[in-house]
């Protein structure tokens, strides 16, 4: 109770909530968040699913009254593009009491399981939208776990996918916590993208990676778009995190400020000139928001500037950033300047915690503040930057690569090429922060969750740490098994390309394996952009946790039966390049048979598939169901899945979750 009062007093002291809105703000914090979700997938598929939602489900959810209370049907998020974001206020008890609501809930669960819908808090959807990602962009998510925003970024990379194409862009999803980086794999698995790389680094010291270049000149990896959704105190999440009412204190924001500055500075270094970087927190505290932005703007000396996004996402009710704020200590005392910091707190506070003299001229009003009571959401902060001029030696080298004599140097008093700040932060007392700040940071990071259970492990198949290599160049570091790119003239590649009739248009130099000693049991595929990273001369500096889409699995088969089967993960991507000789067209009734019967015999299928199964040899085939041929099916798109044709029966090569 004391901590709750402390938060209320601190928030009121800051004055970020207008007096006339204060009571509504506090009342909103006590209420649960609505269910929010977005429709995912390719643009055409997403629009078809939205149409089903609007025509088949929403009309049935109107005029429902439970225990005398009307239940509002799901509604569009007014600011989410193309009507693909939704919110729904029904409680769990109401879902149980109404057959129609229960049916709709089951629909949401099933569509989420197959990846057509993503459950995500509304404000969490904002940073990827404001980042303005295009399919050709190289994108970095610096603090990516648990991964809902990463998935949104990947969807943007694939937004304009046409059959038989692979985007030239990529997403590098990084997280400092090794276990949390495996959550990224689980969260993004449904997207089955060859354009994703998951890494495990402290974002403040993410290494420079030199990509190979034909002319031999420096070509350090930089990004077109970067998301810095940093660890924060999470005081914008009170509505979904009741424990926070008991644990909140002033020191969380004070301790995290320095780390947040370092992450954003490193992000600015990794950004290409002309690129865009988004900084976001689920905190309302200016010490984690405008104070961080002001410090980075001043250190970068004009190399980055805030972008006015007030015209983007019309329908979003927002408030501008503030240019003045208060530093309040644990005793709720307002400290006006770094010189006034009490002696016992001098190791804790930095000059950058306080509003700088030029705060009013930095354009901080361009920042975006979202408050819970404005549109029934959580609290959130977003700032969008554009890099307008070189900041580091890397930037200068990138601009001068065509000039043989060019020799870049770091911008004075800015940031060096590895991300170390040239200007030290001025502390109230030049010593390290007192013990305990690391625990506060860890607690704050745990507070930043997005409807994902951090204790839930991904399945063994998708997220199992591989064998430890203790004989690496970096002694003492636990490494993943290597990612080995196969030679394009590999015997195995030749075998499965011939067997499946894979078109020569599909790249043969982008297959990889995870170990040299397991006879290429699992074969993955990566995009050309990802390959550039894996082939970097100094890629040993990069801790890659996962990349690539499974495309082939080696089976133990009888003599004369082709050993490689197609994996379901990579099927959609590869299908346009496969020969029709490996395809069996089926009906909706045939799908039902495959789902309900274990190893059904040929004669159980309809006439066409039955005849086809009898004609072909044993091995892996692709079943294709085209709903347009039947006309009455509720299925939207063509369905593809691999099967194993045995002597007299068929086995579907999908796990239970995929079948559902």
VEXDREN-2710 file (C-alpha; in Angstrom, 1 decimal):
% VEXDREN-2710
k/r/px/py/pz
1/UNK/0.0/0.0/0.0
2/UNK/2.9/2.4/0.9
3/UNK/4.5/1.7/-2.5
4/UNK/1.2/2.3/-4.3
5/UNK/0.9/5.7/-2.6
6/UNK/4.5/6.5/-3.4
7/UNK/3.9/5.8/-7.1
8/UNK/0.7/8.0/-7.2
9/UNK/2.5/10.8/-5.4
10/UNK/5.5/10.6/-7.7
11/UNK/3.4/10.5/-10.9
12/UNK/1.3/13.4/-9.7
13/UNK/4.5/15.4/-8.8
14/UNK/5.8/14.9/-12.4
15/UNK/2.7/16.5/-13.8
16/UNK/2.7/14.3/-16.9
17/UNK/-1.1/13.6/-16.4
18/UNK/-3.3/16.7/-16.6
19/UNK/-5.1/17.4/-13.3
20/UNK/-8.5/17.1/-15.0
21/UNK/-7.6/13.5/-16.2
22/UNK/-5.9/12.3/-13.0
23/UNK/-9.0/10.5/-11.5
24/UNK/-9.7/8.8/-14.8
25/UNK/-6.1/7.8/-15.1
26/UNK/-6.0/6.1/-11.7
27/UNK/-9.4/4.4/-12.2
28/UNK/-8.1/3.0/-15.5
29/UNK/-5.0/1.5/-13.8
30/UNK/-7.3/-0.6/-11.6
31/UNK/-9.1/-2.2/-14.5
32/UNK/-7.9/-5.2/-16.6
33/UNK/-6.5/-4.8/-20.1
34/UNK/-8.8/-5.8/-23.0
35/UNK/-7.8/-8.7/-25.2
36/UNK/-5.9/-7.3/-28.2
37/UNK/-4.7/-9.1/-31.3
38/UNK/-3.7/-8.5/-34.9
39/UNK/-4.2/-10.5/-38.0
40/UNK/-0.9/-11.6/-39.5
41/UNK/0.4/-13.3/-42.7
42/UNK/0.6/-12.0/-46.3
43/UNK/-1.6/-9.0/-47.1
44/UNK/-4.1/-10.9/-49.2
45/UNK/-4.5/-13.7/-46.7
46/UNK/-4.8/-11.2/-43.8
47/UNK/-7.6/-9.4/-45.6
48/UNK/-9.5/-12.6/-46.3
49/UNK/-9.3/-13.6/-42.6
50/UNK/-10.5/-10.1/-41.6
51/UNK/-13.5/-10.5/-43.9
52/UNK/-14.4/-13.8/-42.2
53/UNK/-14.1/-12.1/-38.8
54/UNK/-16.3/-9.2/-39.9
55/UNK/-19.0/-11.3/-41.7
56/UNK/-19.1/-14.6/-39.8
57/UNK/-18.2/-13.9/-36.2
58/UNK/-18.8/-10.2/-35.3
59/UNK/-22.5/-10.2/-36.3
60/UNK/-23.1/-13.1/-33.9
61/UNK/-21.5/-11.3/-31.0
62/UNK/-23.8/-8.3/-31.1
63/UNK/-26.5/-7.7/-28.5
64/UNK/-25.1/-10.2/-26.1
65/UNK/-26.1/-9.5/-22.5
66/UNK/-24.6/-11.5/-19.6
67/UNK/-25.9/-11.0/-16.0
68/UNK/-27.6/-7.8/-17.1
69/UNK/-24.4/-6.3/-18.6
70/UNK/-24.1/-5.8/-22.4
71/UNK/-20.9/-7.3/-23.9
72/UNK/-19.3/-5.2/-26.6
73/UNK/-18.3/-7.2/-29.7
74/UNK/-14.7/-7.0/-30.9
75/UNK/-13.7/-3.7/-32.5
76/UNK/-11.0/-2.4/-34.8
77/UNK/-8.1/-0.6/-33.1
78/UNK/-8.8/2.7/-34.7
79/UNK/-5.1/3.5/-35.5
80/UNK/-4.0/0.0/-36.7
81/UNK/-3.5/0.0/-40.5
82/UNK/-6.0/-1.7/-42.8
83/UNK/-8.3/-2.8/-39.9
84/UNK/-6.0/-5.7/-39.0
85/UNK/-5.7/-4.8/-35.3
86/UNK/-8.5/-5.6/-32.8
87/UNK/-9.5/-5.3/-29.2
88/UNK/-12.1/-7.2/-27.2
89/UNK/-13.3/-6.4/-23.6
90/UNK/-15.1/-9.6/-22.6
91/UNK/-13.9/-11.1/-19.3
92/UNK/-13.0/-14.8/-18.9
93/UNK/-16.2/-15.4/-16.9
94/UNK/-18.3/-13.9/-19.7
95/UNK/-16.6/-16.1/-22.2
96/UNK/-17.6/-19.2/-20.2
97/UNK/-21.2/-18.0/-19.9
98/UNK/-21.9/-17.4/-23.6
99/UNK/-21.8/-20.1/-26.3
100/UNK/-21.1/-17.5/-29.0
101/UNK/-18.3/-15.9/-27.1
102/UNK/-16.8/-19.2/-26.3
103/UNK/-16.9/-20.2/-29.9
104/UNK/-15.2/-17.0/-30.9
105/UNK/-12.5/-17.5/-28.2
106/UNK/-11.8/-21.0/-29.6
107/UNK/-11.5/-19.4/-33.1
108/UNK/-8.9/-17.0/-31.7
109/UNK/-7.0/-19.8/-30.0
110/UNK/-6.9/-22.0/-33.1
111/UNK/-5.9/-19.2/-35.4
112/UNK/-3.2/-18.1/-33.0
113/UNK/-1.8/-21.6/-32.9
114/UNK/-1.4/-21.8/-36.7
115/UNK/0.0/-18.2/-36.8
116/UNK/-2.9/-16.4/-38.5
117/UNK/-3.5/-14.3/-35.4
118/UNK/-1.0/-12.8/-32.9
119/UNK/-2.0/-12.0/-29.4
120/UNK/-0.2/-8.8/-28.5
121/UNK/-0.8/-5.8/-26.3
122/UNK/-2.0/-2.8/-28.3
123/UNK/0.8/-0.4/-27.4
124/UNK/3.4/-3.1/-28.1
125/UNK/2.3/-2.9/-31.8
126/UNK/3.3/0.8/-32.0
127/UNK/7.2/0.7/-32.4
128/UNK/7.3/-1.7/-35.4
129/UNK/4.6/0.4/-37.1
130/UNK/6.5/3.7/-36.5
131/UNK/9.8/2.1/-37.7
132/UNK/8.3/1.9/-41.2
133/UNK/10.0/-1.3/-42.3
134/UNK/10.2/-2.2/-46.0
135/UNK/11.0/-5.6/-47.5
136/UNK/14.5/-4.6/-48.6
137/UNK/15.6/-3.2/-45.2
138/UNK/18.2/-4.7/-42.9
139/UNK/16.5/-4.5/-39.5
140/UNK/17.9/-5.0/-36.0
141/UNK/15.8/-5.6/-32.9
142/UNK/18.4/-4.9/-30.1
143/UNK/16.5/-6.2/-27.1
144/UNK/14.1/-8.6/-28.8
145/UNK/12.8/-11.1/-26.3
146/UNK/10.2/-12.3/-25.9
147/UNK/9.6/-11.6/-29.6
148/UNK/6.2/-10.2/-30.4
149/UNK/7.7/-7.1/-31.9
150/UNK/10.3/-9.2/-33.7
151/UNK/7.5/-11.2/-35.4
152/UNK/5.9/-7.9/-36.4
153/UNK/9.1/-6.7/-38.0
154/UNK/9.5/-10.0/-39.9
155/UNK/5.9/-9.7/-41.2
156/UNK/6.8/-6.3/-42.5
157/UNK/9.9/-7.8/-44.3
158/UNK/7.5/-10.3/-46.0
159/UNK/4.6/-8.0/-46.4
160/UNK/4.8/-7.8/-50.2
161/UNK/5.9/-11.4/-50.8
162/UNK/4.9/-12.8/-54.2
163/UNK/5.0/-16.5/-54.9
164/UNK/8.6/-17.6/-55.7
165/UNK/10.3/-14.6/-54.2
166/UNK/12.5/-14.2/-51.1
167/UNK/12.9/-10.6/-49.6
168/UNK/16.4/-9.0/-49.8
169/UNK/15.9/-7.6/-46.3
170/UNK/16.5/-9.4/-43.0
171/UNK/15.8/-9.1/-39.3
172/UNK/18.6/-9.6/-36.7
173/UNK/16.9/-10.2/-33.4
174/UNK/19.3/-9.9/-30.4
175/UNK/18.9/-10.3/-26.7
176/UNK/21.4/-10.2/-23.9
177/UNK/19.8/-13.1/-22.0
178/UNK/20.7/-16.5/-23.4
179/UNK/17.6/-18.2/-22.2
180/UNK/15.3/-15.4/-23.4
181/UNK/16.9/-15.6/-26.9
182/UNK/15.4/-19.1/-27.2
183/UNK/12.0/-17.6/-26.6
184/UNK/12.6/-15.6/-29.8
185/UNK/12.9/-18.8/-31.7
186/UNK/9.6/-20.1/-30.3
187/UNK/7.8/-16.8/-31.0
188/UNK/9.0/-16.4/-34.6
189/UNK/8.8/-20.1/-35.6
190/UNK/5.3/-19.7/-37.1
191/UNK/6.7/-17.2/-39.7
192/UNK/9.1/-19.8/-41.1
193/UNK/11.4/-17.0/-42.5
194/UNK/14.8/-17.5/-44.0
195/UNK/15.4/-13.8/-43.3
196/UNK/15.9/-14.1/-39.5
197/UNK/19.0/-14.3/-37.5
198/UNK/18.8/-14.6/-33.7
199/UNK/21.9/-13.5/-31.7
200/UNK/22.9/-13.3/-28.0
201/UNK/24.9/-10.2/-27.1
202/UNK/24.8/-7.4/-24.6
203/UNK/23.1/-4.7/-26.7
204/UNK/25.4/-2.0/-25.3
205/UNK/28.5/-3.8/-26.7
206/UNK/27.1/-5.4/-29.9
207/UNK/30.2/-6.1/-32.0
208/UNK/31.1/-4.5/-35.3
209/UNK/30.9/-7.2/-38.0
210/UNK/32.9/-6.7/-41.2
211/UNK/31.0/-8.1/-44.2
212/UNK/33.0/-9.4/-47.2
213/UNK/33.4/-6.9/-50.0
214/UNK/34.6/-7.4/-53.6
215/UNK/37.0/-4.5/-53.4
216/UNK/38.4/-5.5/-50.0
217/UNK/37.5/-2.2/-48.4
218/UNK/35.9/-1.8/-45.0
219/UNK/32.2/-2.8/-45.1
220/UNK/31.0/-2.9/-41.6
221/UNK/27.5/-4.2/-41.0
222/UNK/24.9/-1.5/-40.4
223/UNK/21.2/-1.4/-40.5
224/UNK/18.4/0.6/-42.2
225/UNK/16.1/0.3/-39.3
226/UNK/16.7/-0.4/-35.6
227/UNK/14.3/-1.0/-32.7
228/UNK/15.5/-0.3/-29.2
229/UNK/12.7/-1.6/-27.0
230/UNK/14.8/-1.3/-23.9
231/UNK/14.6/-2.9/-20.4
232/UNK/12.6/-0.5/-18.2
233/UNK/10.8/-0.2/-14.9
234/UNK/7.5/-1.1/-16.5
235/UNK/5.3/1.3/-14.6
236/UNK/3.1/1.6/-17.7
237/UNK/2.1/-2.1/-17.2
238/UNK/0.3/-1.8/-13.9
239/UNK/-2.9/-3.1/-15.5
240/UNK/-1.5/-6.5/-16.4
241/UNK/1.2/-6.8/-13.7
242/UNK/-0.4/-6.5/-10.2
243/UNK/2.9/-7.5/-8.5
244/UNK/4.4/-4.2/-9.7
245/UNK/2.1/-2.3/-7.3
246/UNK/4.1/-4.0/-4.5
247/UNK/7.6/-3.7/-5.9
248/UNK/7.6/-0.3/-7.6
249/UNK/10.2/2.2/-6.3
250/UNK/12.0/5.3/-7.6
251/UNK/15.4/3.6/-7.8
252/UNK/14.3/1.3/-10.7
253/UNK/14.2/4.2/-13.2
254/UNK/17.3/5.8/-11.8
255/UNK/19.4/2.6/-12.1
256/UNK/18.1/1.8/-15.6
257/UNK/18.7/5.2/-17.1
258/UNK/22.4/4.6/-17.8
259/UNK/21.9/1.2/-19.5
260/UNK/19.1/2.7/-21.6
261/UNK/21.4/5.5/-22.8
262/UNK/24.1/3.1/-23.7
263/UNK/21.8/0.8/-25.7
264/UNK/20.4/3.7/-27.7
265/UNK/23.8/5.2/-28.4
266/UNK/25.1/1.8/-29.6
267/UNK/22.0/1.6/-31.8
268/UNK/22.7/5.0/-33.3
269/UNK/26.2/3.7/-34.2
270/UNK/24.9/0.6/-35.9
271/UNK/22.4/2.6/-37.9
272/UNK/23.1/3.7/-41.5
273/UNK/23.1/7.4/-42.3
274/UNK/19.6/8.1/-43.5
275/UNK/18.2/5.2/-41.4
276/UNK/15.5/5.2/-38.7
277/UNK/15.8/4.1/-35.1
278/UNK/12.9/3.8/-32.7
279/UNK/13.4/3.9/-28.9
280/UNK/10.5/2.6/-26.7
281/UNK/9.7/1.7/-23.1
282/UNK/6.6/0.6/-21.3
283/UNK/7.4/3.2/-18.7
284/UNK/5.8/6.6/-18.0
285/UNK/8.9/8.0/-16.1
286/UNK/10.7/10.8/-17.9
287/UNK/14.0/9.6/-16.5
288/UNK/13.7/6.5/-18.7
289/UNK/12.2/8.4/-21.6
290/UNK/12.9/12.1/-22.4
291/UNK/16.0/12.2/-20.1
292/UNK/17.5/9.3/-22.2
293/UNK/16.5/11.0/-25.5
294/UNK/18.0/14.4/-24.5
295/UNK/21.3/12.8/-23.4
296/UNK/21.6/10.9/-26.7
297/UNK/20.7/13.9/-28.8
298/UNK/23.3/16.0/-27.0
299/UNK/26.0/13.4/-27.3
300/UNK/25.4/12.8/-31.0
301/UNK/25.7/16.5/-31.7
302/UNK/23.2/16.7/-34.6
303/UNK/24.1/13.3/-36.2
304/UNK/20.6/12.1/-35.2
305/UNK/17.4/14.0/-34.9
306/UNK/13.9/13.3/-33.7
307/UNK/11.2/12.7/-36.3
308/UNK/7.8/14.2/-36.1
309/UNK/5.3/11.2/-36.4
310/UNK/2.2/13.1/-35.3
311/UNK/0.7/12.5/-38.8
312/UNK/1.4/8.7/-38.7
313/UNK/-1.2/6.3/-37.3
314/UNK/-4.2/8.6/-37.4
315/UNK/-6.7/7.5/-34.8
316/UNK/-4.0/7.1/-32.1
317/UNK/-4.7/9.4/-29.2
318/UNK/-1.3/10.5/-27.9
319/UNK/0.4/13.2/-25.8
320/UNK/3.6/15.0/-26.7
321/UNK/6.9/14.4/-24.9
322/UNK/7.9/16.8/-22.1
323/UNK/10.9/19.1/-21.9
324/UNK/10.9/19.5/-18.2
325/UNK/10.7/16.8/-15.5
326/UNK/11.5/16.2/-11.8
327/UNK/14.1/13.9/-10.3
328/UNK/12.5/12.5/-7.2
329/UNK/14.4/10.4/-4.7
330/UNK/13.2/7.5/-2.6
331/UNK/11.9/9.8/0.1
332/UNK/9.8/11.6/-2.5
333/UNK/12.0/14.7/-2.3
334/UNK/12.5/16.7/-5.5
335/UNK/16.2/17.2/-6.4
336/UNK/16.5/20.2/-8.6
337/UNK/20.1/19.6/-9.9
338/UNK/23.0/17.2/-9.7
339/UNK/24.7/19.6/-7.4
340/UNK/21.8/19.3/-4.9
341/UNK/22.0/15.5/-4.7
342/UNK/22.3/14.4/-1.0
343/UNK/25.7/13.0/0.0
344/UNK/24.4/9.5/0.6
345/UNK/23.0/9.4/-3.0
346/UNK/25.9/10.9/-4.9
347/UNK/26.9/7.6/-6.4
348/UNK/23.4/7.0/-7.8
349/UNK/22.6/10.1/-9.8
350/UNK/24.0/11.3/-13.2
351/UNK/23.9/14.8/-14.7
352/UNK/21.8/13.2/-17.5
353/UNK/19.0/12.4/-15.1
354/UNK/18.2/16.1/-15.0
355/UNK/16.7/18.3/-17.7
356/UNK/19.6/19.8/-19.7
357/UNK/19.7/23.5/-20.3
358/UNK/18.8/23.1/-24.0
359/UNK/15.9/20.7/-23.3
360/UNK/13.4/23.1/-24.8
361/UNK/15.3/23.3/-28.1
362/UNK/15.7/19.5/-28.6
363/UNK/12.3/18.9/-30.0
364/UNK/11.3/16.5/-27.3
365/UNK/7.6/17.3/-28.0
366/UNK/8.0/15.0/-31.0
367/UNK/8.2/12.0/-28.7
368/UNK/5.0/10.0/-28.3
369/UNK/3.4/9.4/-24.9
370/UNK/0.4/6.9/-24.6
371/UNK/-1.5/6.9/-21.4
372/UNK/-3.8/4.0/-20.3
373/UNK/-7.0/6.1/-19.9
374/UNK/-6.8/7.6/-23.4
375/UNK/-7.8/4.5/-25.4
376/UNK/-8.0/1.7/-22.9
377/UNK/-4.4/0.5/-23.3
378/UNK/-1.2/0.2/-21.3
379/UNK/1.2/3.1/-20.8
380/UNK/3.9/3.5/-23.4
381/UNK/6.6/5.9/-24.7
382/UNK/8.1/6.0/-28.2
383/UNK/10.7/8.2/-29.8
384/UNK/11.6/8.0/-33.5
385/UNK/15.0/9.2/-34.8
386/UNK/16.6/9.7/-38.2
387/UNK/20.4/9.6/-38.6
388/UNK/21.2/12.6/-40.7
389/UNK/25.0/12.6/-40.8
390/UNK/28.0/10.4/-40.0
391/UNK/28.5/9.7/-36.3
392/UNK/31.4/7.2/-36.3
393/UNK/34.3/6.1/-38.3
394/UNK/32.2/3.3/-39.6
395/UNK/29.7/5.8/-41.0
396/UNK/32.5/7.8/-42.7
397/UNK/34.0/4.6/-44.2
398/UNK/30.6/3.6/-45.6
399/UNK/30.3/7.0/-47.3
400/UNK/33.9/7.0/-48.6
401/UNK/34.2/3.4/-49.7
402/UNK/34.4/4.5/-53.4
403/UNK/37.4/6.7/-52.6
404/UNK/40.7/4.8/-52.3
405/UNK/42.3/7.4/-50.2
406/UNK/39.4/8.0/-47.8
407/UNK/40.3/7.5/-44.2
408/UNK/37.5/7.9/-41.7
409/UNK/37.8/9.2/-38.1
410/UNK/35.3/9.2/-35.3
411/UNK/33.3/12.3/-34.6
412/UNK/35.0/14.2/-31.7
413/UNK/33.1/14.1/-28.4
414/UNK/30.6/11.7/-29.8
415/UNK/30.8/7.9/-30.0
416/UNK/33.6/5.7/-31.3
417/UNK/33.1/2.9/-33.8
418/UNK/32.6/0.2/-31.2
419/UNK/29.9/2.1/-29.4
420/UNK/31.9/3.3/-26.4
421/UNK/31.0/6.8/-25.4
422/UNK/33.7/9.4/-25.9
423/UNK/31.9/11.7/-23.4
424/UNK/31.8/10.2/-20.0
425/UNK/28.6/10.6/-18.1
426/UNK/29.0/13.0/-15.3
427/UNK/28.0/11.5/-12.0
428/UNK/27.1/13.3/-8.8
429/UNK/30.2/11.5/-7.4
430/UNK/32.7/9.8/-9.8
431/UNK/32.3/6.2/-8.5
432/UNK/30.4/3.2/-9.7
433/UNK/26.7/2.8/-8.9
434/UNK/26.2/1.2/-5.5
435/UNK/25.6/-2.5/-5.2
436/UNK/22.1/-3.7/-6.0
437/UNK/21.5/-1.8/-9.2
438/UNK/22.0/-5.0/-11.3
439/UNK/19.2/-6.7/-9.3
440/UNK/16.9/-3.7/-10.0
441/UNK/17.7/-3.9/-13.7
442/UNK/17.0/-7.6/-13.8
443/UNK/13.7/-7.0/-12.0
444/UNK/12.8/-4.3/-14.4
445/UNK/13.5/-6.5/-17.4
446/UNK/11.2/-9.2/-16.0
447/UNK/8.5/-6.5/-15.7
448/UNK/8.6/-6.0/-19.5
449/UNK/6.5/-8.9/-20.7
450/UNK/4.0/-9.2/-23.6
451/UNK/1.5/-11.9/-22.8
452/UNK/4.2/-14.5/-23.0
453/UNK/5.1/-16.8/-20.1
454/UNK/8.8/-16.4/-19.6
455/UNK/9.0/-19.7/-17.7
456/UNK/7.6/-21.6/-20.6
457/UNK/10.3/-23.4/-22.5
458/UNK/9.9/-23.9/-26.3
459/UNK/9.8/-27.5/-27.5
460/UNK/12.9/-29.6/-27.7
461/UNK/12.9/-29.6/-31.4
462/UNK/12.8/-25.9/-31.9
463/UNK/14.8/-24.5/-29.1
464/UNK/17.2/-27.1/-27.6
465/UNK/20.7/-25.7/-27.0
466/UNK/23.2/-27.6/-29.1
467/UNK/26.4/-29.2/-27.9
468/UNK/28.9/-27.1/-26.1
469/UNK/32.2/-26.4/-27.9
470/UNK/34.9/-25.5/-25.3
471/UNK/37.7/-25.6/-27.8
472/UNK/36.8/-22.4/-29.6
473/UNK/39.0/-19.4/-30.2
474/UNK/37.1/-17.6/-27.4
475/UNK/38.1/-19.7/-24.4
476/UNK/35.5/-19.9/-21.6
477/UNK/32.6/-18.9/-23.9
478/UNK/29.8/-21.5/-24.5
479/UNK/29.2/-21.6/-28.2
480/UNK/26.5/-23.0/-30.4
481/UNK/27.3/-25.6/-33.0
482/UNK/28.6/-23.9/-36.1
483/UNK/26.4/-22.9/-39.0
484/UNK/28.0/-24.5/-42.0
485/UNK/27.0/-23.4/-45.4
486/UNK/27.0/-26.3/-47.8
487/UNK/28.9/-26.2/-51.1
488/UNK/26.5/-25.7/-54.0
489/UNK/27.9/-28.8/-55.7
490/UNK/27.4/-31.0/-52.7
491/UNK/26.2/-34.5/-53.5
492/UNK/23.3/-34.2/-51.1
493/UNK/22.1/-30.9/-52.7
494/UNK/22.3/-32.6/-56.1
495/UNK/20.3/-35.6/-54.9
496/UNK/17.3/-33.7/-53.5
497/UNK/17.3/-31.1/-56.2
498/UNK/17.0/-33.9/-58.8
499/UNK/14.5/-36.0/-56.8
500/UNK/12.1/-33.1/-56.1
501/UNK/12.8/-31.4/-59.5
502/UNK/13.8/-28.2/-57.8
503/UNK/14.1/-25.3/-60.3
504/UNK/17.5/-23.8/-60.9
505/UNK/15.9/-20.5/-60.0
506/UNK/16.0/-21.6/-56.3
507/UNK/19.4/-20.8/-54.9
508/UNK/21.7/-23.9/-54.4
509/UNK/24.3/-22.0/-52.4
510/UNK/22.1/-21.1/-49.4
511/UNK/21.6/-24.4/-47.7
512/UNK/23.3/-25.0/-44.4
513/UNK/23.7/-27.6/-41.6
514/UNK/24.5/-27.3/-37.9
515/UNK/27.2/-29.9/-37.6
516/UNK/29.7/-31.7/-39.8
517/UNK/29.4/-35.0/-38.0
518/UNK/25.8/-36.0/-38.3
519/UNK/25.6/-36.8/-42.1
520/UNK/23.5/-33.7/-42.8
521/UNK/20.6/-35.0/-40.9
522/UNK/18.7/-31.6/-40.9
523/UNK/19.2/-29.1/-43.7
524/UNK/18.2/-25.5/-43.4
525/UNK/17.8/-22.7/-46.0
526/UNK/18.8/-19.0/-45.5
527/UNK/18.3/-15.9/-47.6
528/UNK/21.1/-14.2/-49.5
529/UNK/21.3/-11.4/-46.9
530/UNK/21.6/-13.8/-44.0
531/UNK/24.3/-15.7/-45.9
532/UNK/26.3/-12.5/-46.1
533/UNK/26.4/-12.3/-42.3
534/UNK/27.4/-16.0/-41.8
535/UNK/30.1/-15.6/-44.4
536/UNK/31.6/-12.4/-42.8
537/UNK/35.4/-12.8/-42.3
538/UNK/35.0/-12.1/-38.6
539/UNK/31.7/-13.9/-38.0
540/UNK/33.3/-15.7/-35.0
541/UNK/32.6/-12.4/-33.1
542/UNK/28.9/-12.9/-33.5
543/UNK/27.0/-15.3/-31.2
544/UNK/24.4/-16.7/-33.5
545/UNK/21.7/-18.7/-31.6
546/UNK/19.5/-19.6/-34.5
547/UNK/18.9/-19.0/-38.2
548/UNK/17.5/-20.7/-41.2
549/UNK/14.3/-22.6/-42.1
550/UNK/14.2/-26.4/-42.0
551/UNK/13.8/-27.7/-45.5
552/UNK/15.0/-31.3/-45.5
553/UNK/15.3/-34.1/-43.0
554/UNK/17.3/-37.3/-43.7
555/UNK/15.3/-40.4/-42.9
556/UNK/16.5/-43.9/-42.2
557/UNK/14.9/-45.7/-45.2
558/UNK/14.9/-49.1/-46.9
559/UNK/17.4/-49.5/-49.7
560/UNK/16.3/-47.8/-52.8
561/UNK/14.0/-45.3/-51.1
562/UNK/15.1/-41.7/-51.3
563/UNK/16.2/-40.6/-47.8
564/UNK/15.4/-36.9/-47.7
565/UNK/11.9/-35.8/-46.9
566/UNK/10.7/-32.2/-47.1
567/UNK/10.0/-30.5/-43.8
568/UNK/6.7/-28.7/-43.3
569/UNK/8.5/-25.5/-42.1
570/UNK/10.1/-24.8/-45.5
571/UNK/7.4/-26.2/-47.7
572/UNK/5.5/-23.0/-48.5
573/UNK/8.7/-21.2/-49.4
574/UNK/10.0/-24.0/-51.7
575/UNK/6.7/-25.2/-53.3
576/UNK/6.8/-22.8/-56.3
577/UNK/10.1/-24.3/-57.2
578/UNK/9.1/-28.0/-57.0
579/UNK/8.2/-30.3/-59.8
580/UNK/4.5/-31.2/-60.2
581/UNK/5.6/-34.9/-60.2
582/UNK/6.0/-34.7/-56.4
583/UNK/2.5/-33.2/-55.9
584/UNK/-0.8/-35.1/-55.2
585/UNK/-4.0/-33.1/-55.4
586/UNK/-6.6/-34.0/-52.8
587/UNK/-10.1/-33.1/-51.6
588/UNK/-11.4/-31.8/-48.3
589/UNK/-12.6/-35.3/-47.5
590/UNK/-9.1/-36.6/-48.1
591/UNK/-7.7/-34.1/-45.6
592/UNK/-10.3/-35.3/-43.0
593/UNK/-9.2/-38.9/-43.6
594/UNK/-5.5/-38.0/-43.1
595/UNK/-6.3/-36.1/-39.9
596/UNK/-8.6/-38.7/-38.3
597/UNK/-6.9/-42.0/-39.4
598/UNK/-3.4/-43.2/-38.6
599/UNK/-1.7/-44.4/-41.8
600/UNK/-4.9/-44.7/-43.9
601/UNK/-4.7/-47.1/-46.8
602/UNK/-4.9/-45.9/-50.5
603/UNK/-8.4/-47.2/-51.0
604/UNK/-9.8/-44.9/-48.3
605/UNK/-9.1/-41.8/-50.5
606/UNK/-11.2/-40.4/-53.2
607/UNK/-10.6/-41.7/-56.7
608/UNK/-8.1/-39.2/-58.1
609/UNK/-5.6/-39.3/-55.1
610/UNK/-6.1/-43.1/-54.8
611/UNK/-5.1/-43.7/-58.4
612/UNK/-2.1/-41.3/-58.1
613/UNK/-0.9/-43.0/-54.9
614/UNK/-0.9/-46.4/-56.7
615/UNK/1.1/-45.0/-59.6
616/UNK/4.0/-43.4/-57.7
617/UNK/6.9/-45.0/-55.9
618/UNK/7.4/-44.9/-52.1
619/UNK/8.8/-41.6/-50.7
620/UNK/7.9/-38.1/-49.7
621/UNK/5.2/-36.2/-51.7
622/UNK/3.3/-32.9/-51.2
623/UNK/-0.5/-33.0/-50.8
624/UNK/-2.2/-29.9/-52.2
625/UNK/-5.8/-28.9/-51.5
626/UNK/-7.2/-26.0/-53.6
627/UNK/-10.4/-24.8/-51.9
628/UNK/-11.5/-22.9/-55.0
629/UNK/-12.1/-26.2/-56.8
630/UNK/-14.8/-27.2/-54.3
631/UNK/-16.3/-23.7/-53.8
632/UNK/-18.0/-24.5/-50.5
633/UNK/-15.0/-24.8/-48.3
634/UNK/-14.4/-22.4/-45.4
635/UNK/-10.6/-22.7/-46.0
636/UNK/-9.2/-19.5/-47.4
637/UNK/-5.9/-20.5/-49.1
638/UNK/-4.3/-23.4/-50.8
639/UNK/-3.3/-26.0/-48.2
640/UNK/0.1/-27.8/-48.6
641/UNK/1.6/-30.5/-46.4
642/UNK/4.1/-33.3/-46.8
643/UNK/3.2/-37.0/-46.6
644/UNK/5.1/-40.2/-46.8
645/UNK/3.8/-42.7/-49.3
646/UNK/4.5/-46.2/-48.0
647/UNK/3.7/-49.5/-49.7
648/UNK/-0.1/-49.5/-49.2
649/UNK/-0.7/-46.5/-46.9
650/UNK/0.1/-42.8/-46.3
651/UNK/1.6/-41.1/-43.3
652/UNK/1.1/-37.3/-42.8
653/UNK/4.3/-35.6/-41.9
654/UNK/2.9/-33.0/-39.5
655/UNK/3.0/-32.8/-35.7
656/UNK/-0.2/-32.7/-33.7
657/UNK/-0.1/-28.9/-33.3
658/UNK/0.3/-28.4/-37.1
659/UNK/-2.5/-30.8/-37.8
660/UNK/-4.9/-29.0/-35.5
END
